[in-house]
Amino acid sequence: MTDIPLPAPVQRAVEAANAGDTDAFLAVFGDDGAVDDWGRVFAGPEAIRGWSDREFIGKQVTLAVTGSRTDGDTTTISTTVGGNGFNGPSDFAFTLDGQRVALMRITG
């Protein structure tokens, strides 16, 4: 959980990742949702699950949110990433479609 207020779908995505709950993470995305990991796009639940199993939740990722900013329907969070994969600062931009994530883009 973060003390920084986030839109509900973004908060749920962060909490699911930190809990290692792939099903809850997938549930934040719309049916056409996608992850853009530095230009590699994984669209749809099965592709996102495969990516996450290999590179995100499967690597016991943790996201400590250090800041956020919103521009229109996109909220970008700055995080300190931990786990058994990439570790260090990274930004995640979440484009929302109502109460679901249309796109999670790893931006920095």
C-alpha positions as CSV (number, residue, x, y, z in Angstrom):
1,M,0.0,0.0,0.0
2,T,1.1,3.5,-0.7
3,D,0.5,6.7,1.2
4,I,0.4,8.6,-2.1
5,P,-3.2,8.9,-3.4
6,L,-3.6,7.0,-6.6
7,P,-6.6,6.3,-8.9
8,A,-8.3,3.1,-7.7
9,P,-7.2,0.9,-10.7
10,V,-3.5,2.0,-10.3
11,Q,-3.7,1.4,-6.5
12,R,-5.1,-2.1,-7.2
13,A,-2.4,-2.9,-9.7
14,V,0.4,-1.8,-7.3
15,E,-1.2,-3.8,-4.4
16,A,-1.6,-6.9,-6.6
17,A,2.0,-6.7,-7.8
18,N,3.3,-6.3,-4.2
19,A,1.1,-9.2,-3.0
20,G,2.4,-11.5,-5.8
21,D,-1.2,-11.9,-7.0
22,T,-1.2,-12.4,-10.7
23,D,-5.0,-12.9,-11.0
24,A,-5.7,-9.7,-9.1
25,F,-3.1,-7.9,-11.3
26,L,-4.8,-9.2,-14.5
27,A,-8.2,-8.1,-13.2
28,V,-7.2,-4.4,-13.3
29,F,-6.8,-4.6,-17.1
30,G,-9.7,-4.3,-19.6
31,D,-10.2,-7.2,-22.0
32,D,-8.1,-5.3,-24.5
33,G,-5.5,-4.1,-21.9
34,A,-1.8,-4.2,-22.6
35,V,1.6,-3.8,-21.1
36,D,4.3,-1.9,-22.9
37,D,7.7,-2.9,-21.5
38,W,10.1,-0.6,-23.2
39,G,8.5,-1.1,-26.6
40,R,7.7,-4.7,-26.2
41,V,3.9,-4.8,-26.1
42,F,1.9,-7.6,-24.5
43,A,-1.8,-7.3,-25.3
44,G,-4.6,-9.3,-23.7
45,P,-4.8,-11.4,-20.5
46,E,-2.7,-14.4,-21.7
47,A,0.1,-12.2,-23.1
48,I,0.2,-10.1,-20.0
49,R,0.2,-13.2,-17.7
50,G,3.1,-14.7,-19.7
51,W,5.1,-11.4,-19.4
52,S,4.3,-11.1,-15.7
53,D,5.2,-14.7,-15.0
54,R,8.6,-14.2,-16.7
55,E,9.5,-10.7,-15.8
56,F,7.2,-9.1,-13.2
57,I,5.3,-10.9,-10.5
58,G,7.2,-14.1,-11.4
59,K,10.3,-12.2,-10.3
60,Q,8.7,-11.3,-6.9
61,V,8.5,-7.7,-7.9
62,T,7.9,-5.0,-5.3
63,L,6.9,-1.5,-6.1
64,A,7.5,1.3,-3.6
65,V,5.7,4.3,-5.0
66,T,7.7,7.5,-4.5
67,G,5.5,9.9,-6.5
68,S,2.7,10.3,-9.0
69,R,1.4,12.7,-11.5
70,T,-1.8,12.7,-13.6
71,D,-2.3,14.1,-17.1
72,G,-5.8,13.4,-18.5
73,D,-6.5,9.7,-18.3
74,T,-2.9,8.8,-17.6
75,T,-1.3,8.5,-14.2
76,T,2.4,8.0,-14.0
77,I,3.9,6.6,-10.8
78,S,7.6,6.8,-9.9
79,T,8.7,3.8,-8.0
80,T,11.6,2.0,-6.5
81,V,11.5,-1.5,-7.9
82,G,12.7,-4.5,-5.9
83,G,12.6,-8.2,-6.3
84,N,14.6,-10.8,-8.2
85,G,14.6,-9.0,-11.5
86,F,15.3,-5.3,-12.3
87,N,16.0,-3.3,-9.1
88,G,16.0,0.5,-9.0
89,P,14.0,3.5,-9.9
90,S,11.4,3.2,-12.7
91,D,8.2,5.0,-13.9
92,F,5.0,3.3,-14.9
93,A,2.4,5.1,-16.9
94,F,-1.2,3.8,-16.5
95,T,-3.7,4.9,-19.1
96,L,-7.2,4.3,-17.7
97,D,-10.4,3.4,-19.4
98,G,-12.9,4.0,-16.6
99,Q,-12.1,1.7,-13.7
100,R,-9.8,-0.5,-15.8
101,V,-6.2,-0.1,-17.1
102,A,-6.1,0.1,-20.8
103,L,-2.3,0.3,-20.9
104,M,0.6,0.1,-18.4
105,R,3.7,1.5,-20.0
106,I,7.1,1.2,-18.3
107,T,8.6,4.5,-19.2
108,G,11.8,5.0,-17.2
